[in-house]
Amino acid sequence: MTTTVTRSVAEVATHVAATIDDIFATIDGWRALLEERLAMDDSPTAVIVDPLVETFAVPAVGGETLLTGAGFVATPGALVDAEWHLAWWLGGPSADARRLATIDDPAHDQFRDYTSLEWWRVPASTGARHLTGPYVDYVCTDDYTVTITTPVIVGGRMLGVVGADALVDRLERALLPVLRSGHASATVVNASGRVVASTDPRREPGSILRIPGLADALVSLGHGGAAPLDGGAGVLACGDTSLALVVGV
């Protein structure tokens, strides 16, 4: 006999938050390791940083996990032996982890200034962690991805960001069962109204959810609370993840 569990809107939002909070906690642990090690050396190098990053990034992206990429990206000039530097590993259920190949010479035609990208730019300006996406990650996966990054700060200076990528289709598989256990249709969106997962198959990940009042409601939420929408629908913050749950529409 199968028992069907029906959850309240608040319970669904809490579950979504817990899924992302697990990733946040993992990345916070990585940040602490890097800050402790980098604080020991006035002239940090990639030779020192890379083996440490590999110890946590490779296990994180192996097997059946939500994460498909993980690592550290240095502030230009922070490492004395590498002006521009990424120590990032990619993995998956059917493949061994591999290091992302990068072009670190600004004079090269295919060089890309990563400090202009959202996952770098926002933590650098706020000093806080940030969830970017869903977006198509043409650098690593060529698929819809969510990237979570947090700044690594030593002596008041940001030496880089540490973070992880999660494929949206893996997040969907983790979130859809609980989204379907609520009382109404449910869609998880980011702070810009971009869909992460939805019980409505017409709302594809990465698309913008365009419903009246949603944009203003998301701004009013900040990192907590709830707000009504037209027709009895509503939007509820998923903890302090910057994600929100839209229900009843």
matplotlib code that plots the C-alpha trace (Angstrom):
import matplotlib.pyplot as plt

x = [0.0, 1.4, 0.9, 0.7, 2.2, 0.7, 2.8, 1.9, 3.4, 5.7, 6.9, 7.7, 9.6, 11.6, 12.5, 13.7, 15.8, 17.3, 18.4, 20.3, 21.5, 23.4, 25.4, 25.9, 27.3, 29.6, 31.0, 31.4, 33.6, 35.8, 36.1, 37.2, 39.9, 41.2, 41.2, 43.1, 45.8, 46.1, 46.5, 49.7, 51.5, 52.1, 52.8, 50.3, 50.9, 48.8, 51.3, 50.1, 46.4, 45.7, 46.4, 44.2, 41.3, 41.6, 41.2, 37.6, 36.6, 37.2, 35.1, 32.4, 31.7, 32.1, 29.2, 25.5, 25.6, 23.9, 27.3, 28.9, 31.7, 33.6, 36.7, 38.4, 38.9, 41.6, 41.5, 43.8, 47.2, 46.4, 48.7, 52.3, 52.9, 49.6, 48.1, 44.8, 43.9, 41.1, 41.4, 38.1, 37.2, 34.3, 32.7, 29.6, 28.1, 29.8, 33.1, 36.2, 36.7, 38.8, 40.3, 38.8, 41.2, 41.5, 43.2, 44.9, 46.8, 44.9, 46.6, 45.0, 42.0, 39.9, 40.8, 37.8, 37.8, 35.9, 35.7, 32.9, 30.7, 27.8, 29.1, 32.3, 31.0, 28.3, 30.3, 33.2, 30.8, 28.8, 31.3, 28.6, 27.7, 25.6, 23.5, 23.8, 21.4, 19.9, 22.0, 23.6, 27.1, 29.1, 32.4, 31.8, 28.7, 26.8, 23.7, 21.5, 23.4, 23.2, 26.5, 26.9, 30.0, 31.3, 34.3, 37.6, 38.8, 42.1, 43.3, 40.3, 41.2, 39.3, 41.7, 39.1, 35.9, 35.2, 32.0, 30.2, 28.0, 24.8, 23.1, 19.5, 18.2, 19.7, 18.1, 14.8, 15.0, 15.7, 13.0, 10.0, 8.8, 8.3, 6.9, 4.3, 3.4, 1.9, -1.7, -1.2, 1.0, 4.5, 7.4, 10.8, 12.4, 15.5, 15.5, 15.0, 12.0, 13.9, 12.5, 14.6, 12.0, 8.2, 5.3, 4.0, 5.9, 5.3, 7.6, 11.0, 14.1, 15.9, 12.7, 11.4, 8.1, 6.0, 3.0, 1.5, 3.1, 5.8, 8.8, 7.7, 6.9, 10.3, 12.0, 9.8, 10.7, 14.4, 15.6, 12.5, 8.7, 5.8, 3.8, 0.4, -0.2, -3.4, -6.0, -5.2, -1.7, 1.4, 5.2, 7.3, 11.0, 12.9, 14.9, 17.9, 18.8, 17.5, 15.1, 11.4, 8.4, 5.5, 2.2, -1.3, -0.8]
y = [0.0, 3.4, 6.4, 9.8, 12.6, 16.1, 19.0, 22.6, 25.4, 26.3, 22.7, 22.6, 25.8, 24.5, 21.4, 23.4, 25.5, 22.5, 21.1, 24.3, 24.8, 21.5, 22.8, 26.1, 24.3, 22.2, 25.3, 27.1, 24.3, 24.6, 28.3, 27.8, 25.4, 27.8, 30.8, 28.9, 27.8, 31.0, 33.0, 31.0, 32.4, 36.1, 35.0, 32.3, 30.2, 27.9, 25.2, 25.4, 26.0, 23.5, 20.3, 21.5, 22.3, 18.9, 17.1, 18.5, 19.2, 15.7, 13.8, 16.4, 15.8, 12.1, 9.7, 10.4, 13.9, 17.2, 18.7, 18.5, 21.0, 22.5, 24.5, 27.8, 30.8, 33.3, 37.0, 38.3, 38.8, 37.1, 34.1, 35.1, 32.3, 32.7, 36.1, 34.5, 31.1, 28.5, 25.3, 23.7, 20.0, 18.5, 15.1, 13.0, 9.6, 7.8, 9.6, 10.3, 13.8, 15.9, 19.3, 22.1, 23.2, 27.0, 29.7, 32.1, 34.3, 37.7, 38.0, 34.8, 35.2, 32.8, 34.2, 35.2, 37.7, 35.7, 38.8, 40.1, 37.0, 37.1, 34.2, 36.3, 39.8, 39.6, 38.0, 40.4, 43.4, 42.1, 40.0, 37.3, 34.0, 34.1, 31.8, 32.3, 30.8, 28.8, 29.7, 27.7, 27.1, 27.1, 26.9, 23.7, 21.7, 23.2, 22.7, 24.6, 25.0, 26.7, 28.0, 28.9, 30.9, 32.5, 34.8, 33.6, 36.5, 36.8, 39.9, 41.8, 41.0, 38.7, 36.2, 34.5, 32.6, 29.0, 27.3, 24.6, 23.9, 21.9, 20.7, 21.9, 18.5, 17.0, 19.7, 19.0, 15.3, 16.2, 18.9, 17.7, 14.9, 17.4, 20.1, 17.6, 16.8, 20.3, 21.4, 23.4, 23.8, 24.9, 26.5, 27.3, 30.5, 32.5, 36.2, 37.3, 35.0, 32.4, 28.9, 26.3, 23.5, 23.4, 20.9, 22.6, 21.0, 24.2, 26.1, 25.0, 25.5, 28.7, 30.5, 33.6, 33.1, 36.1, 36.5, 39.8, 41.1, 38.5, 40.8, 43.2, 40.4, 38.8, 42.2, 42.6, 39.1, 39.7, 36.6, 35.8, 36.1, 35.7, 37.8, 37.4, 37.4, 37.9, 35.2, 33.7, 32.7, 33.5, 33.5, 32.3, 32.7, 29.4, 30.4, 32.6, 30.7, 33.6, 31.1, 31.4, 29.1, 30.3, 28.4, 28.4, 29.9]
z = [0.0, -1.0, 1.3, -0.4, 1.6, 1.0, 2.1, 2.9, 0.8, 3.7, 3.9, 0.2, 0.4, 3.4, 1.4, -1.5, 0.8, 2.5, -0.8, -1.7, 1.9, 1.7, -1.2, 0.6, 3.7, 1.5, -0.2, 3.1, 4.3, 1.2, 1.8, 5.4, 4.2, 1.6, 3.8, 6.5, 4.0, 2.2, 5.4, 6.1, 3.1, 2.1, -1.5, -2.3, -5.5, -7.7, -6.8, -3.2, -4.0, -6.7, -4.7, -1.9, -4.2, -5.9, -2.6, -2.2, -5.8, -7.2, -4.6, -4.8, -8.6, -8.6, -8.7, -8.3, -6.8, -7.6, -8.4, -11.8, -11.3, -8.4, -7.6, -7.0, -9.3, -8.3, -8.2, -11.1, -9.5, -6.2, -7.0, -7.6, -10.2, -12.2, -13.1, -14.2, -12.7, -12.5, -10.5, -11.5, -11.9, -13.8, -13.3, -13.7, -12.9, -15.9, -16.0, -13.9, -12.7, -15.1, -14.7, -16.8, -19.5, -19.6, -21.5, -19.0, -21.5, -22.0, -25.4, -26.7, -29.0, -26.9, -23.5, -21.4, -18.5, -15.9, -13.6, -15.9, -15.3, -12.7, -10.6, -10.0, -10.2, -7.6, -4.8, -5.5, -5.1, -2.1, -0.2, 0.1, -1.6, -4.8, -6.8, -10.6, -13.1, -14.5, -17.5, -20.3, -19.2, -22.5, -20.7, -18.8, -19.6, -22.6, -20.5, -18.1, -14.9, -11.5, -10.1, -6.4, -5.5, -2.3, -1.8, -0.3, 1.9, 3.7, 5.5, 4.1, 0.5, -1.8, -3.2, -5.3, -5.2, -4.4, -5.6, -7.5, -10.5, -10.4, -13.5, -13.6, -14.7, -11.6, -9.4, -11.2, -10.3, -6.6, -6.3, -8.5, -6.1, -3.2, -5.6, -6.7, -3.1, -2.4, -2.8, -6.0, -9.0, -8.0, -9.7, -8.3, -9.7, -9.0, -7.9, -11.5, -12.1, -14.1, -13.8, -12.0, -11.7, -12.2, -12.0, -15.1, -18.1, -20.1, -17.8, -19.0, -16.9, -17.8, -19.1, -17.5, -15.6, -16.8, -14.6, -13.3, -10.1, -9.8, -10.4, -7.7, -5.4, -5.8, -5.0, -1.9, -0.6, -0.3, 1.6, 3.5, 3.8, 1.4, -1.0, -2.6, -6.4, -8.3, -8.4, -5.0, -6.0, -4.0, -3.8, -0.9, -0.2, 0.0, 3.1, 2.3, -0.9, -3.1, -4.7, -4.4, -4.7, -6.9, -6.2, -7.4, -10.9]

ax = plt.figure().add_subplot(projection="3d")
ax.plot(x, y, z, "-o")
ax.set_aspect("equal")
plt.show()
